[in-house]
Amino acid sequence: MHPAHQDDTIAALATAPGAAGIAVIRVSGPASLAVADRVFRCAGPPPAQRPTHTVVAGHVVSGAETVDEALLVIMRAPHSYTREDVVEIQCHGGMITSRRVLRAVLAAGARPAEPGEFTCRAFLNGRLDLAQAEAVNDLIRARSDRAAQAALHQLAGRLSARCNQIHDGLIALAADAAAALDFPDDELPPPAMADMVQRCAGLKRELQSLLSTWDEGHCLRDGLQVVIAGRPNVGKSTLMNTLLGRNRSIVSEIPGTTRDTIEESFILDGIPLILVDTAGLRDTTCPIEREGVRRAHEQLGKADLYLYMVDAAQPLQQDDVRIWRQFPENQCIVIGNKTDLGKNFNMPTDAKTAYVEISLLYNIGIEELMQNIKTLISRNFNLGAGGTAAIGERHRDLLSRACEQVERAAELLRSGADEAIVLAASHLREGTEAVGMITGKEYQEELLKNVFSKFCVGK
C-alpha cells in the first residue's frame, strides 16, 4: 500500500456479501464524481454538479443497460471518511446485484481497493492516526459489548493521547541529552544529570502503565483460550454444550468419541472466551484417537485457562493428578462431574487448585463453576483499564522496546561513564521512534502494509 497510489480512485463493496436489504459500494479518490457521472442516471444535475452530503435517487447503468435502482451519497473532500471525494452507491443486496454494480464502477475508471485501503487513506490524509485506524478494525471485529467499547475509546484517541504525551517527553529528554554534549567532558552539572535520570524514571513508569493494559487488550481482541480436558467419558463435550446452550459437540457413552478439537466462542461478563473441547487423554492404539490426544496436548500448551474434568463418582486417579499439576494452579479448575452417581472423588490434601462439583445431567453446580471461572479471570488478567483504551500486540512490542531503551539510557546516565551522554541520547531516540510508530508519527511502507492487511477490503 504505497502513498503514491493515492492518485488512484478506488472502489469496493463496503458491506458484507450475501443476501441483505442493501449493499453499499464505496468509491474514493479524485475521479469519484466523474465515475458517478458515468454510472448513475438521475433527474436534475449529474452527481458532479451537486453539493457535498447530497443523497440522490436514480439508477446505476452499464452502457445502455440499467443495472439497479439505487441511492447515491456524495461526500466531497475533505468532509469524508478518507478526506477525499467519496461517493457511496446504496443498491439492493445480494451477490449478483452488488457484483454487477461494482463491475460497472470499475469499468468507469476506478480500480479495486486493497484491504484496508480506505482507512489507510484516512490515516495518510490526517483524519486518523495509526492507533485510531487500528481501532476501526477492532470495532468491526468486536465480539462483545466490552470489546466494542474498548475499541471506541481507542478510536476517540485515548491511547493516542497517552502515547503522544510519552513521545513528546522522550523528544524533549533526547534533545536535552543532545544539548548536554556541548559541555566539555566532566563539566555537565550534576543536577542536570540527576534530572535526566529522574525524567527517564517517570517516562518508564508511563510506559509500564500502558503496558499493564495488555491483558485487557488480549482478552477483548483475541479472547481467552479455555481448554476443557480430562480422561475419556467424563463429560467434556456435555460441559461444552451446556456452557454454549446448544449441542455443538457430539455426546456419546462410548469413550473416545471426540477425536479432534472443537472451538466455539462464548461471552462471559463481556469477556470473549474460546472454549476448546478436546479428545480424552489416555493411551490408545487407535491412530486417529492418538492424533486427537496429540492435538489435545497441543491446545493445552496454548491455553489461558484450564478446565480439567474428572468423574466424581470414581476415586482419585493419579494419572489425573499428574496431568492437572502440569498447569498453573491459579489458572486451573478441577471439575468433578457425575455427582448424581456418587461423591467418591477427593482432592489431594496438598492441592491448591480450585475444585467444583457438578452434575451435568441435572444441571447442578453450573453457576458455581461460572463464578469460579470469573474468579480465575480476575486473578490472572488485569482488566482494570476502564476508560483507557487497552493496547494490542503491536503496541505491546513497541512499548516494550521503548521501555528497554529508556532503561538503558537511565543506566548510562547513572553510570557517568565516558560517552554515556552520547549513548543515552541514542537510546532515547530509538525509544522515541518506537512510541512514534504506535500512532504513525513515524512509519514505513512495510508498517502500513502489516497493519492494513488485517482489514477487510471495503474498509
C-alpha positions in Angstrom: 0.0 0.0 0.0 2.1 2.9 -1.3 1.2 6.6 -0.6 1.9 7.3 -4.3 -1.2 5.2 -5.2 -3.4 7.9 -3.6 -3.9 9.4 -7.1 -5.9 6.4 -8.0 -9.7 6.2 -7.5 -10.6 3.0 -5.6 -13.8 1.1 -5.2 -15.1 -1.9 -3.2 -18.1 -3.5 -1.6 -18.3 -1.9 1.9 -21.0 -4.2 3.3 -20.8 -8.0 3.8 -21.5 -10.1 0.7 -24.7 -12.2 0.6 -28.4 -11.8 0.9 -29.3 -8.4 2.5 -31.7 -5.5 2.2 -29.0 -3.2 0.7 -25.4 -3.3 -0.4 -23.0 -0.3 -0.3 -20.4 0.3 -3.0 -17.8 2.8 -1.8 -15.7 4.9 -4.2 -12.9 7.2 -3.1 -10.4 9.3 -5.0 -10.0 12.3 -7.3 -12.2 10.7 -10.1 -15.0 9.6 -7.8 -17.6 12.1 -9.0 -16.6 11.5 -12.7 -17.1 7.8 -12.1 -20.5 8.6 -10.6 -21.5 10.6 -13.6 -20.7 7.7 -15.9 -22.6 5.0 -14.0 -25.5 6.9 -12.3 -28.6 8.4 -14.0 -30.9 10.7 -12.1 -33.3 13.6 -12.6 -31.7 17.0 -12.4 -28.0 17.8 -12.4 -25.5 14.9 -12.6 -23.6 13.9 -9.4 -20.5 16.0 -10.1 -22.6 19.2 -10.1 -24.3 18.5 -6.8 -23.1 19.8 -3.4 -21.5 17.6 -0.7 -23.6 15.4 1.6 -26.3 15.1 -1.0 -28.4 11.9 -1.4 -29.7 11.3 -4.9 -32.2 8.7 -6.2 -31.6 7.1 -9.6 -30.4 4.1 -11.5 -27.0 2.5 -11.9 -26.2 1.9 -15.6 -23.6 0.0 -17.5 -23.6 1.4 -21.0 -27.2 1.3 -22.2 -28.2 -1.3 -19.6 -29.9 -0.5 -16.3 -28.2 -2.5 -13.6 -30.2 -1.5 -10.5 -32.3 1.2 -8.8 -30.2 2.9 -6.1 -29.3 5.9 -3.9 -26.1 7.8 -4.4 -24.4 9.6 -1.5 -22.0 12.4 -2.3 -19.2 13.4 0.2 -16.8 16.0 -1.1 -13.2 16.3 0.3 -12.3 16.9 3.0 -15.6 16.1 4.6 -15.5 12.3 4.1 -14.0 9.2 5.8 -10.9 9.4 3.6 -10.8 13.2 3.3 -11.1 12.6 -0.5 -14.1 12.9 -2.8 -16.2 9.9 -1.9 -19.4 8.5 -3.4 -21.4 5.6 -2.0 -23.9 3.7 -4.0 -26.7 2.0 -2.0 -28.1 -0.7 -4.2 -30.1 -3.9 -3.5 -28.3 -6.5 -1.5 -27.3 -9.9 -2.8 -24.2 -11.4 -4.5 -25.3 -10.7 -8.1 -26.6 -7.2 -8.0 -23.8 -5.8 -5.8 -21.2 -7.5 -8.0 -22.8 -6.0 -11.2 -22.8 -2.5 -9.7 -19.2 -2.8 -8.6 -18.2 -4.1 -12.0 -19.9 -1.1 -13.6 -17.9 1.3 -11.3 -14.6 -0.4 -12.1 -15.3 -0.2 -15.8 -16.0 3.5 -15.4 -12.5 4.2 -14.1 -12.0 3.0 -10.6 -9.7 0.2 -9.5 -10.4 -2.5 -6.8 -9.4 -1.3 -3.4 -6.8 -3.3 -1.4 -7.6 -4.5 2.2 -7.9 -1.5 4.5 -7.1 1.0 1.8 -9.9 3.4 2.6 -8.8 3.6 6.2 -5.1 3.8 5.1 -6.1 6.9 3.1 -7.8 8.3 6.1 -4.5 7.9 8.0 -2.4 9.3 5.2 -4.7 12.3 4.9 -4.5 13.1 8.6 -8.1 12.1 9.6 -6.9 9.3 11.9 -3.6 8.3 13.4 -2.4 4.7 13.2 -3.7 3.6 16.6 -7.2 5.1 15.8 -7.1 3.3 12.4 -6.5 0.0 14.1 -9.4 0.8 16.4 -11.7 0.8 13.4 -10.8 -2.8 12.6 -11.1 -3.7 16.3 -14.6 -2.2 16.4 -15.6 -4.2 13.3 -14.3 -7.4 14.7 -15.5 -6.8 18.3 -17.2 -9.9 19.8 -18.7 -8.3 22.9 -20.1 -5.0 24.1 -17.0 -4.6 26.3 -14.7 -5.1 23.3 -16.6 -2.6 21.2 -16.4 0.0 24.0 -12.7 -0.5 24.3 -12.3 0.0 20.5 -14.4 3.2 20.7 -12.1 4.5 23.5 -9.1 3.9 21.2 -10.9 5.4 18.2 -11.6 8.5 20.3 -7.9 9.0 20.8 -7.4 7.9 24.4 -4.5 5.6 23.6 -3.0 8.1 21.2 -3.2 10.9 23.7 -1.1 8.9 26.2 1.4 7.8 23.6 1.7 11.4 22.3 2.5 12.6 25.8 5.2 10.0 26.2 6.5 10.7 22.7 6.8 14.4 23.5 8.6 13.6 26.8 11.1 11.4 25.0 11.8 14.0 22.4 12.4 16.7 25.0 14.7 14.4 27.0 16.6 13.3 23.9 17.0 17.0 22.9 18.3 17.8 26.4 20.8 14.9 26.3 22.0 16.1 22.9 22.4 19.6 24.2 24.5 18.3 27.1 27.0 17.1 24.5 28.1 20.7 24.1 29.5 20.7 27.6 33.2 19.8 27.9 34.0 16.4 29.4 33.1 16.1 33.1 31.6 19.5 33.2 27.9 18.7 32.9 26.3 20.0 36.2 25.3 17.0 38.4 21.8 18.4 38.9 21.3 18.3 35.2 22.3 14.6 35.0 20.2 13.7 38.0 17.2 15.5 36.4 17.6 13.4 33.2 17.7 10.2 35.3 14.6 11.2 37.1 12.8 12.0 33.9 13.8 8.6 32.5 12.2 7.0 35.6 9.0 9.0 35.0 8.8 8.0 31.4 9.4 4.4 32.2 6.5 4.4 34.7 4.2 5.9 32.0 5.3 3.2 29.5 4.8 0.4 32.1 1.3 1.8 32.9 0.4 1.5 29.3 1.9 -2.0 29.1 -0.3 -3.1 32.0 -3.3 -2.7 29.8 -2.1 -5.6 27.6 -4.1 -8.2 29.5 -7.4 -6.4 28.8 -6.4 -5.8 25.1 -5.6 -9.5 24.7 -8.8 -10.7 26.4 -11.1 -8.4 24.4 -9.4 -8.7 21.0 -8.3 -12.3 20.9 -10.5 -14.0 23.5 -9.2 -16.2 26.3 -8.5 -19.8 25.3 -10.2 -22.0 27.8 -9.4 -25.7 27.2 -11.7 -28.4 28.6 -9.5 -31.5 29.2 -9.7 -34.8 31.0 -9.9 -38.6 30.6 -12.5 -40.1 28.1 -16.2 -40.1 29.0 -16.1 -37.7 32.0 -18.4 -35.2 30.3 -16.2 -32.7 28.5 -18.4 -32.5 25.4 -21.5 -32.2 27.6 -19.9 -29.4 29.5 -19.1 -27.6 26.2 -22.7 -28.0 25.1 -24.1 -26.8 28.5 -22.0 -23.7 28.5 -22.9 -22.8 24.9 -26.6 -23.6 25.4 -26.7 -25.8 22.3 -25.4 -29.2 21.0 -22.1 -28.3 19.5 -20.1 -31.4 20.5 -21.2 -35.0 19.9 -22.0 -36.7 23.2 -21.8 -40.5 23.5 -21.4 -43.1 26.2 -18.6 -44.6 24.0 -15.2 -43.4 25.3 -13.1 -41.6 22.7 -15.9 -40.1 20.7 -14.2 -36.7 20.4 -11.2 -37.2 18.0 -10.4 -33.6 17.2 -10.5 -30.2 19.0 -13.7 -28.2 18.7 -13.7 -24.5 19.3 -16.6 -22.1 19.9 -16.8 -18.5 21.2 -18.6 -17.8 24.5 -19.1 -14.4 26.1 -18.8 -14.3 29.9 -19.3 -10.9 31.6 -18.3 -9.1 28.4 -15.1 -11.2 28.0 -14.9 -13.3 24.9 -13.8 -16.9 25.7 -12.8 -19.5 23.2 -14.0 -22.8 24.6 -12.0 -25.8 23.3 -13.3 -29.3 23.7 -10.6 -31.9 23.4 -10.1 -35.6 23.0 -10.0 -37.7 26.2 -6.4 -38.0 27.5 -5.4 -41.7 27.6 -3.0 -44.1 25.9 -4.6 -45.7 22.8 -3.6 -47.9 19.9 -6.1 -46.2 17.5 -4.0 -43.9 15.3 -7.0 -41.4 14.8 -7.6 -41.2 18.5 -3.9 -40.9 19.2 -3.8 -37.9 16.9 -6.7 -36.4 18.8 -4.8 -36.8 22.1 -1.8 -35.2 20.5 -3.9 -32.2 19.4 -5.4 -32.0 22.9 -1.9 -31.7 24.4 -1.1 -29.0 21.8 -4.1 -27.0 22.8 -3.2 -27.3 26.5 0.2 -25.7 25.6 -1.6 -22.6 24.3 -4.4 -22.3 26.9 -5.0 -19.3 29.1 -7.3 -21.2 31.5 -7.8 -24.9 32.1 -11.0 -26.8 33.0 -9.9 -30.3 33.9 -12.8 -32.8 34.3 -12.9 -35.9 36.4 -15.6 -38.5 37.3 -16.6 -37.5 40.9 -18.3 -40.9 41.3 -14.9 -42.6 41.0 -11.9 -42.5 43.3 -8.9 -40.2 42.6 -6.7 -41.3 39.7 -3.0 -40.5 40.0 -2.9 -40.0 36.2 -5.4 -37.2 36.6 -3.3 -35.6 39.3 -0.1 -35.9 37.2 -1.8 -34.1 34.3 -3.5 -31.2 36.1 -0.4 -30.5 38.2 1.3 -29.5 34.9 -1.0 -26.5 34.7 -0.5 -23.3 36.9 -2.6 -23.8 40.0 -4.2 -20.3 39.7 -5.3 -20.9 36.1 -6.9 -24.3 36.5 -10.2 -25.6 37.9 -10.7 -29.3 38.6 -14.4 -30.2 37.9 -15.9 -33.3 39.4 -18.8 -34.3 37.2 -21.4 -37.1 37.7 -22.0 -36.3 41.4 -25.5 -37.7 40.9 -23.9 -41.1 40.8 -21.9 -40.6 44.0 -19.1 -38.5 45.5 -16.1 -40.8 45.8 -13.5 -38.3 44.5 -11.3 -36.5 47.0 -8.8 -33.8 46.0 -5.2 -34.4 47.3 -4.8 -32.7 50.7 -1.9 -30.5 49.4 -3.8 -29.4 46.3 -4.3 -25.6 45.8 -6.2 -26.0 42.5 -9.9 -25.0 42.8 -12.3 -27.9 42.8 -16.0 -27.6 41.8 -18.6 -30.5 42.0 -21.3 -30.6 39.3 -23.9 -32.8 37.8 -24.3 -32.0 34.1 -27.2 -34.5 33.9 -29.2 -32.4 36.5 -27.6 -29.1 35.8 -26.2 -28.8 39.3 -23.2 -26.6 40.2 -23.1 -24.7 36.9 -23.5 -21.3 38.5 -20.7 -22.1 41.0 -18.5 -23.2 38.1 -19.1 -20.0 36.2 -18.3 -17.9 39.3 -15.0 -19.8 39.7 -14.1 -19.1 36.0 -14.8 -15.4 36.6 -12.6 -15.5 39.7 -9.8 -17.1 37.7 -10.1 -14.4 35.0 -10.0 -11.6 37.5 -7.0 -13.0 39.3 -4.9 -13.7 36.3 -5.7 -10.9 33.9 -5.6 -7.2 34.6 -9.0 -5.9 33.4 -8.9 -2.6 35.1 -8.1 -0.3 32.1 -11.6 1.2 32.5 -11.9 4.3 30.3 -8.4 3.9 28.9 -8.0 2.1 25.6 -6.2 -1.2 26.0 -3.1 -1.9 23.9 -2.8 -4.6 21.3 0.1 -6.9 20.5 1.8 -4.5 18.1 1.6 -1.7 20.7 3.0 -4.0 23.4 6.0 -4.9 21.3 6.8 -1.2 20.6 6.2 -0.1 24.1 8.4 -2.9 25.5 11.1 -1.8 23.1 10.8 1.8 24.2 10.8 0.9 27.9 14.0 -1.1 27.4 15.7 1.8 25.6 14.7 4.3 28.3 16.1 1.9 31.0 19.4 1.6 29.1 19.6 5.4 28.8 19.0 5.8 32.6 21.7 3.2 33.4 24.2 5.0 31.2 23.3 8.4 32.7 23.6 7.0 36.3 27.0 5.4 35.4 28.7 8.6 34.5 30.9 6.6 32.1 32.7 8.2 29.2 30.4 8.6 26.2 27.4 8.0 28.5 25.5 11.0 27.2 26.1 10.1 23.6 24.9 6.6 24.0 21.9 7.6 26.2 20.8 10.1 23.6 20.9 7.3 21.0 18.8 5.0 23.2 16.3 7.8 23.8 16.0 8.4 20.1 15.3 4.7 19.5 12.6 4.8 22.2 11.1 7.9 20.7 10.9 6.1 17.3 9.2 3.0 18.8 6.5 5.1 20.5 6.0 7.2 17.4 5.3 4.0 15.4 2.2 3.3 17.5 0.4 6.4 16.3 2.1 6.6 13.0 4.2 9.7 13.7 6.9 7.6 12.3 6.2 4.9 9.8 7.4 2.9 6.8 5.5 1.4 3.9 6.0 -2.1 5.4 4.4 -1.0 8.7 1.3 0.3 6.8 1.1 -3.0 4.8 1.3 -5.1 8.0 -1.4 -3.0 9.8 -3.9 -2.6 7.0 -3.6 -6.1 5.5 -5.6 -7.3 8.5 -8.6 -5.1 7.4 -11.4 -6.2 5.1 -11.4 -4.9 1.6 -14.3 -2.4 1.9 -12.8 -0.7 5.0 
